[in-house]
Amino acid sequence: MAVTSCHVQQPDKTMGNIERLDPALDNIISSDARPEIIAEGFDWSEGPLWIESQKMLLFSDVPRDTVFKWTEEKGKEVYLTPSGYSDTPKRGGEMGSNGLVMDKDGHLVLCQHGNRQLARMNAPLNAPKPVYIPIANNYQGKKFNSPNDAVYNSHGELFFTDPPYGLEKQMDDPKKEIPFQGVYKVKQNGQVILLVDSITRPNGIAFFPGENKLLVSNSDAAKPVWYVFDVSENDSVYNGRIFYSLAGYDKTLKGLPDGLKIDENGNVFASGPGGVYIFSSAGKLLGQIHLPEAASNCAFSADKKTLYITNDMYVLRLKMRD
């Protein structure tokens, strides 16, 4: 009996497309690059963080109160749970961790919605445990809403946003103690400084190269804007202004201005309605990664050649250039 071989075609895991609005984008993302699905099956993926020492991507599934990890060898695995809510009374809503960052000593720091704090995991990266040391959990004695996204500066000071999304009833939650949605700084001595209280839904946050300008997204459908601030040396920001506005955007598109990252050349990769927007440092829209589901955030690989995108139930990888 003759045996014939057959080729089983693998399913296409690419999704979305890249719209090029300026030739400068060709120097950032190669012409044949396409986003590919590397993990799926999440409730709402968020807060991606590439950890080069472990060759792993960490990201939050906020409603499931879990941090997952992805590696090339094993795909997705549960990394840490509970990730954002350590109390015993049962509760609903988005109680897990959101943004994930590394401190200067290589510890994992989590924006914890349920615990309403920023906390450091008290365990090695290669042996995670849900044991947390609070870094900041209140402003002037009042609990934060739900720390959402964060970034360290080169001095080891932590900057973060505090919208209401982790509260069960959000703005109408009776447990909400602070009347505004703030942008804060945690000094190395633990002191919490309020930087901005006028943004309706502060969300993604990142520094431009040199750390003299701070970019903050506003995930408010009524004010879909990215704001930029000059950073002073006396624990304040000033000269707040619009970096880019999506006023009048197509509201059939999924997503809002959310998490973002800035590369070494000042190019901004910002999740927003319909995918990920790429801006120059001057606020010129260079292009867009169009995605059918809502993008929440993104992260670079160590060499900045790969972009990871949390995309609702998916996690995507875009190999931008060789």
Secondary structure, 3 states (H helix, E strand, C coil): CCCCCCCCCCCCCECCEEEECCHHHHHCCCCCCCCEEEEECCCCEEEEEEEHHHCEEEEEECCCCEEEEEECCCEEEEEECCCCCCCCCCCCCCCCEEEEEECCCCCEEEEECCCCEEEEECCCCCCCCCCEEEEECEECCEECCCCCCEEECCCCCEEEEECCCCCCCHHHCCCCCCCCCEEEEECCCCCEEEEECCCCCEEEEEECCCCCEEEEEECCCCCCEEEEEEECCCCCEEEEEEEEECCCCCCCCCCCCCCEEECCCCCEEEEECCEEEEECCCCCEEEEEECCCCCCEEEECCCCCEEEEEECCEEEEEECCC
